[in-house]
């Protein structure tokens, strides 16, 4: 093994190995477990891991080039947040089908085109949640019932309004900031601005 203290490790030598695992909590959308692991230098340590169901997030754009954002009260944050539509992938559900369903439930809009942008971890230091991001276009009205415990206000906003919200710190949700800046960058480069 290389010298772990000096940082001279290969990528394979950075891996931590699980020795034992104890489930502390099992919930509807997440679980919490505590793992005992072996570090690259052979010592042991513990890791608290939140297991979270996979989720999708959707950048929905209308024919006028406006982005669909939602306002929703988020209890853990204690405030109404401006976000992109998103939601949990149900057991056995295809990611693409989940993205279409969530968009229809939360906003009433069905995508004619749906393209995968990418996937990313939300906070890999303690959580395994993976988000799969899609771009939706050619929208038509085709609402599905919202979840009983969700109260959402959707609206389309221009690029200028979206940028202003982001710059003013009014979009504070990480997945939405990531998506919004991807969308703004894509639009700027498409117009030859970047």
C-alpha positions as CSV (number, residue, x, y, z in Angstrom):
1,X,0.0,0.0,0.0
2,X,1.2,3.5,-0.7
3,X,1.8,6.0,2.1
4,X,-1.8,7.1,3.1
5,X,-0.6,9.9,5.3
6,X,1.2,11.7,2.6
7,X,-1.6,11.4,0.1
8,X,0.3,9.1,-2.3
9,X,-2.6,6.7,-2.8
10,X,-4.0,5.3,-6.0
11,X,-7.7,5.8,-6.7
12,X,-8.4,2.1,-5.8
13,X,-6.5,2.6,-2.5
14,X,-8.9,5.4,-1.5
15,X,-11.8,3.0,-1.0
16,X,-13.2,2.4,2.4
17,X,-14.4,-1.1,3.2
18,X,-17.6,-1.8,5.2
19,X,-16.9,-4.1,8.1
20,X,-20.3,-4.1,9.7
21,X,-23.6,-2.3,9.4
22,X,-26.5,-1.5,11.8
23,X,-29.8,-0.1,10.6
24,X,-31.0,2.6,13.0
25,X,-34.2,3.8,11.3
26,X,-36.3,2.7,8.4
27,X,-38.8,5.1,6.9
28,X,-41.0,5.7,3.9
29,X,-38.4,7.5,1.7
30,X,-35.2,7.1,3.7
31,X,-33.3,4.9,6.1
32,X,-30.4,5.6,8.5
33,X,-27.7,3.2,9.1
34,X,-24.3,3.3,10.9
35,X,-21.5,1.4,9.3
36,X,-18.1,0.5,10.8
37,X,-15.5,0.8,8.0
38,X,-11.9,0.2,7.4
39,X,-9.9,3.2,6.3
40,X,-7.2,3.1,3.5
41,X,-4.5,3.1,6.2
42,X,-6.1,0.1,8.0
43,X,-7.7,1.9,11.0
44,X,-11.4,1.7,11.6
45,X,-14.0,4.5,11.7
46,X,-17.8,4.9,11.6
47,X,-20.0,6.4,8.9
48,X,-23.6,7.6,9.3
49,X,-25.4,6.9,6.0
50,X,-28.8,8.1,4.9
51,X,-30.2,5.8,2.3
52,X,-32.6,7.7,0.1
53,X,-34.8,6.6,-2.7
54,X,-33.8,7.7,-6.2
55,X,-35.5,10.9,-7.4
56,X,-36.0,12.9,-10.6
57,X,-35.9,16.6,-11.3
58,X,-37.3,18.3,-14.3
59,X,-36.4,21.5,-16.2
60,X,-39.6,22.1,-18.1
61,X,-39.5,24.8,-20.8
62,X,-42.5,26.2,-22.7
63,X,-42.6,27.3,-26.3
64,X,-41.7,30.9,-25.3
65,X,-38.5,29.8,-23.7
66,X,-39.7,30.2,-20.1
67,X,-38.8,27.8,-17.3
68,X,-41.4,26.2,-15.1
69,X,-40.7,26.7,-11.4
70,X,-42.7,25.8,-8.4
71,X,-43.3,27.4,-5.0
72,X,-43.6,24.9,-2.2
73,X,-43.4,25.1,1.6
74,X,-40.6,22.8,2.8
75,X,-41.1,21.9,6.4
76,X,-37.4,21.1,7.2
77,X,-36.3,24.5,5.8
78,X,-39.3,26.3,7.4
79,X,-40.0,28.4,4.4
80,X,-41.5,28.5,0.9
81,X,-38.8,27.6,-1.6
82,X,-38.6,28.2,-5.3
83,X,-37.7,24.9,-6.9
84,X,-37.8,22.8,-10.1
85,X,-40.4,20.1,-10.1
86,X,-39.0,16.9,-8.6
87,X,-40.0,13.7,-6.9
88,X,-39.3,10.2,-5.8
89,X,-39.1,7.3,-8.3
90,X,-41.6,4.7,-7.2
91,X,-40.6,1.1,-6.7
92,X,-40.2,-0.6,-10.2
93,X,-40.8,2.7,-12.0
94,X,-38.6,3.8,-14.9
95,X,-36.8,7.1,-14.3
96,X,-38.3,8.7,-17.5
97,X,-41.8,7.6,-16.5
98,X,-41.2,9.1,-13.0
99,X,-40.1,12.4,-14.5
100,X,-43.3,12.6,-16.7
101,X,-45.5,11.6,-13.8
102,X,-44.0,14.1,-11.3
103,X,-44.2,16.9,-13.8
104,X,-47.9,16.2,-14.5
105,X,-48.7,15.8,-10.8
106,X,-46.9,18.9,-9.6
107,X,-47.6,21.3,-12.5
108,X,-50.2,19.8,-14.8
109,X,-47.9,19.9,-17.8
110,X,-47.0,16.8,-19.9
111,X,-43.8,16.8,-21.9
112,X,-43.8,15.9,-25.6
113,X,-40.0,15.7,-25.4
114,X,-38.1,14.5,-22.5
115,X,-34.3,14.2,-22.6
116,X,-32.0,13.1,-19.8
117,X,-29.4,15.7,-18.8
118,X,-27.5,13.7,-16.2
119,X,-27.4,12.4,-12.7
120,X,-25.8,13.6,-9.5
121,X,-25.5,12.9,-5.8
122,X,-27.2,15.5,-3.6
123,X,-24.8,15.3,-0.6
124,X,-22.5,12.2,-0.8
125,X,-20.8,12.9,2.5
126,X,-23.7,11.3,4.4
127,X,-26.4,10.5,1.8
128,X,-26.7,8.1,-1.2
129,X,-29.5,10.1,-2.8
130,X,-29.1,10.2,-6.6
131,X,-31.1,12.7,-8.7
132,X,-31.7,12.1,-12.4
133,X,-32.3,15.4,-14.2
134,X,-34.4,15.8,-17.4
135,X,-35.2,18.6,-19.8
136,X,-38.8,18.7,-20.9
137,X,-40.2,20.6,-23.9
138,X,-43.3,20.6,-26.1
139,X,-45.6,20.8,-23.1
140,X,-49.3,20.1,-23.2
141,X,-51.8,20.4,-20.4
142,X,-52.6,17.0,-18.9
143,X,-52.8,17.2,-15.1
144,X,-52.6,14.2,-12.8
145,X,-53.9,14.5,-9.2
146,X,-51.3,16.0,-6.8
147,X,-50.2,14.0,-3.7
148,X,-52.6,14.6,-0.8
149,X,-50.0,16.3,1.3
150,X,-48.5,18.6,-1.4
151,X,-49.5,22.2,-2.0
152,X,-47.6,23.6,-4.9
153,X,-47.9,26.9,-6.9
154,X,-46.3,26.5,-10.4
155,X,-45.4,29.4,-12.7
156,X,-43.4,30.0,-15.9
157,X,-40.6,32.6,-15.7
158,X,-38.4,34.3,-18.3
159,X,-34.7,33.8,-18.4
160,X,-34.2,37.2,-16.9
161,X,-36.6,36.5,-14.0
162,X,-35.0,33.2,-13.3
163,X,-31.5,34.7,-13.3
164,X,-32.6,37.5,-11.0
165,X,-34.1,35.0,-8.5
166,X,-30.8,33.0,-8.5
167,X,-28.6,36.1,-8.1
168,X,-30.8,37.4,-5.3
169,X,-30.5,34.1,-3.4
170,X,-34.2,33.3,-3.8
171,X,-33.5,29.9,-5.3
172,X,-31.8,28.2,-2.4
173,X,-32.4,24.5,-3.2
174,X,-29.2,22.8,-4.6
175,X,-30.9,20.7,-7.2
176,X,-32.8,23.7,-8.5
177,X,-29.7,26.0,-8.5
178,X,-27.8,23.3,-10.5
179,X,-30.6,22.9,-13.0
180,X,-31.3,26.6,-13.4
181,X,-27.6,27.4,-14.0
182,X,-27.4,24.5,-16.5
183,X,-30.4,25.9,-18.3
184,X,-29.2,29.5,-18.3
185,X,-25.7,28.4,-19.6
186,X,-27.3,26.2,-22.3
187,X,-29.5,29.1,-23.5
188,X,-26.5,31.5,-23.4
189,X,-24.3,29.2,-25.5
190,X,-27.1,28.5,-27.9
191,X,-27.3,32.2,-28.6
192,X,-23.6,32.5,-29.0
193,X,-23.1,34.2,-25.6
194,X,-20.8,31.7,-23.9
